[in-house]
Amino acid sequence: MKLTPEQKARLKALILKAKADRTDEEAVELRGLKALALDEKYKYDEATGDEIVEEPMGASEVKSIVIDALAGLGLDADMVKQIKEGLDAKGEVTAESIKLAITEAVGGKIDAKELSTLIEAKMPKDLLTSESVKTMFADLRKEMQEDTRKASKMVFPIDAAMPIESRGGNLSVAGKQLLNLCLQGVSDSALADSDGGRGIERPKSMNDGITEVQLAEAAHSGVAQITSMRKAARLGQKVLTAGGANTGAEFVPTDLSSELQSRLYLNSELAAALIMNEVQMPTNPFQFPLVTTRPTFYKGSENPGADPSDSTSGTDNITLTAAKLIGICKYSYEADEDSIIAILPFLQEQMGLSASEALEEALVNGDTSTVHMDSDVQALGATDRRRLFKGLRKLALAGSVTSSFATGGVAASNIAALRKMMKIWGVKPSELLLICGPNGYNDIIQLDETLTMDKVGNSARIVTGIAPQIYGIPVLVSSAVRENLNASGVYDDSTVTKGSMLLMHKPSFMVGVRRGFTVETDVDKAQQLNSVIASFRRDFQPKETPSTSLPLVAMGYNYDA
């Protein structure tokens, strides 16, 4: 994921802003953008924030790198000369012309992997155009290997040691575990047809072909990933490199459960924001002891013999009862026979994305009442994910912690009034989270207070196009926030034009985690389909019941979305 123009503009604006003038939130945002720029190899001037564009390599330099690397393989002089002549004859040096010249001269006579390694080692590390040449050699290696490999795409020798990396066609531990699960569901005829005469056996378990050391390292990496996410959330940073495509995690060997959990947090900003509030549940249900009132300090006496006044802390228990969310991803028999390894990333992505959407829906719109507050959820029955636990909107409505935006709509004054309603719990912006839908977010971007450069300079939203915060409160966009409600803040299938947004005090809520992801497979012979089934268990509870005297979450509603 390369830096967007908006992120580049924001990085420059924060760099140009004097250090003394930056707020704590802006300092955290700047560190995050610099880290992302480093990950994406985006070069910029440290003083001005201007992008640095590297000069591309010249044709002679590229040819020199290729020839030196080939000579390092110990090829005879005639072959090296033939490749050089081939490059000279093709005129302009491009990735395609280099690949063609080497293929014509070398073919499958040398180790293509070793060739690629040597070429990459000689590439200048500070030139962006070297990446295209590296990609070319990776493609060349793949083509040369495919020329000599005639086995089926689904063949994966489970008795061989598996390299723990995602590069070069290897599978991560998570990928191998998912592959084993999928192969367990392959029909005997499909397995035999795709065997290629190698005698591949059906995996006996999810961990077949994975060593104990690899499993231990993967589990350790998974724990480290989640710990890193919690630390980032605690510091007020966004989770940028925890998982998902092009964010670095594809090179981290984790187990399947950790991989799916990381994808859940990466895909759901709300789940990621609450990660530091998670409580591991050793039992289900789990009684969590809680101190509800603090001890009181009194003025003491200087005279000996006078006993000070005493007080005790009030205590209570929160009962966490984990409920299960389960999702099924189906694929056809034909996928088994032709491309089972190729669909593994798709399966992981779909399960992680679906899990995050389900959990976010429950966190925002959950309601365990016999009659759900939204009529469409009521009609769908008891298995709807919005019946998992009481979500933020239900808690705000039930506690009457609501503010109508009928006058003014999404205005800074209305958001400030919503914050004021939260009393002492609304004081610290770093402990708050404003959750809105896409339409509400667009309204926030257009607020006059911070829209134009004459009011806030280079951080004006008419320049950046983003609204990371308002009044110092982080703004989170969630598709789960309903913008088709009635004037009372619920869905009735009649009036569907009103929006809503939620302001929550993050430390006042807990997320109970009973276990990570469990992944299984099933076969539907009648429909000729295989299914990968993933499940996990969560609970969500406020530390105390929200009310007008304990406004831990507030809801703005009744404005035109």
KARA-V233128 format. One record per helix or strand. SS is the DSSP state (helix for helix, strand for strand). FROM is the first residue (numbers start at 1). LEN is the number of residues. If there is no record, write none. Layout:
ss=SS from=FROM len=LEN
ss=SS from=FROM len=LEN
//
This chain:
ss=helix from=5 len=12
ss=helix from=19 len=3
ss=helix from=24 len=16
ss=strand from=44 len=1
ss=strand from=51 len=1
ss=helix from=59 len=13
ss=helix from=77 len=13
ss=helix from=95 len=12
ss=helix from=112 len=11
ss=helix from=130 len=19
ss=helix from=167 len=3
ss=helix from=173 len=12
ss=helix from=188 len=6
ss=helix from=212 len=23
ss=helix from=249 len=3
ss=helix from=256 len=12
ss=helix from=269 len=5
ss=helix from=275 len=3
ss=strand from=278 len=3
ss=strand from=286 len=8
ss=strand from=314 len=7
ss=strand from=323 len=10
ss=helix from=333 len=7
ss=helix from=344 len=22
ss=helix from=375 len=6
ss=helix from=385 len=3
ss=helix from=392 len=7
ss=strand from=402 len=3
ss=helix from=412 len=10
ss=helix from=423 len=4
ss=helix from=429 len=3
ss=strand from=432 len=5
ss=helix from=438 len=8
ss=helix from=448 len=3
ss=helix from=453 len=7
ss=helix from=461 len=4
ss=strand from=469 len=2
ss=strand from=473 len=5
ss=strand from=485 len=1
ss=strand from=498 len=8
ss=helix from=506 len=3
ss=strand from=509 len=16
ss=strand from=529 len=14
ss=strand from=553 len=8
//
